[in-house]
Amino acid sequence: MHRFYAPPSSFDDGTVTLGQDETRHLRDVLRMRGGESVRVFDGTGREFLCEVTHIGRRDSRARIVDEVPPTAPESPLELTLAAAILKGDKFDWVVQKAVELGVSRLTPTITARCDVKLKDSAKRVERWRKIVLEASKQCGRAKLMSVDEPAGFGESIDLEESRDGSVALLFSERDGLPLSRISPAKLITAFTGPEGGWEDSELAAATERGVRIVTFGGRILRAETASISVSALLQNKFGDMN
């Protein structure tokens, strides 16, 4: 069954209104008609079985039949991925796969060895959020992964320190503990580095501020592979991919 997105404000008195983009997809791409059944999720974790009642040029409406469980339930692990921004479409791929792997929040991070400038990366946030929406439709999640505005490495650590009860892990190719030494947690921020790796000053700054360094036994991964591998391993160890 086809899935569509509508924000909570679009639900009213047993009906839901789909916006222009979703209507265009329903009408022109899928060529759906009134009376057909669809699923609509609100981005906060709720999903509904609906019947299309009106298809217009700018919006469409559907009658809510019942609330249904999302195809892909949310993980008990609230995982924030603070990933160094990568050039080209590599980071787009990281965003898409993070959604599929149940990441709750993405913090695009500028590190010392990033080849991307903060000003340039800020222009890409809207694109990343559109990727989140499309990936959520495809993988069955009803809660949208949030995407922060790009931040410097120090600012990303500040954001992490403001979250009560969170455990911060920085994944590095050196100078770290094995993942097996990390105690169970339900609120984790995982820092993954750029293509050039972490500078010694960044590792030292992270350690001074209580971030634990983790390494995969000397195995060296490409930056985009590391972000996805870290997300999958943490979901396996602390989340629902077990």
RAVEN-V441478 format. One record per backbone hydrogen bond with DSSP energy under -1.0 kcal/mol. NH is the residue of the N-H (numbers start at 0). CO is the residue of the C=O. Records with the same first field share a line. If there is no record, write none. Layout:
NH=CO ; CO
This chain:
3=38
5=40
9=6
10=7
11=14
14=11
15=61
16=9
17=59
22=18
23=19
24=20
25=21
26=22
27=23
29=24
31=25
34=51
35=32
37=49
38=1
39=47
40=3
41=45
44=141
47=39
48=65
49=37
50=62
51=35
52=60
53=60
55=58
59=17
60=53
61=15
62=50
63=13
64=48
65=48
67=46
71=139
77=185
78=76
79=187
80=104
81=189
82=80
83=191
84=108
89=86
92=88
93=89
94=90
95=91
96=92
97=93
98=94
99=95
100=96
101=98
102=97
103=78
104=78
105=145
106=80
108=82
109=150
113=110
120=116
121=117
123=120
127=123
128=124
129=125
130=126
131=127
132=128
133=129
134=130
135=131
136=132
137=133
138=134
139=135
143=42
145=103
147=105
150=107
152=109
155=151
156=152
157=153
158=154
159=155
160=156
161=157
162=159
165=162
166=186
168=188
169=211
170=190
171=213
176=212
180=177
181=178
187=77
188=166
189=79
190=168
191=81
196=193
202=198
203=199
204=200
205=201
206=202
207=203
208=204
209=206
210=205
211=167
213=169
214=176
218=215
225=221
226=222
227=223
228=224
229=225
230=226
231=227
232=228
233=229
234=230
235=231
236=232
237=233
240=234
241=239
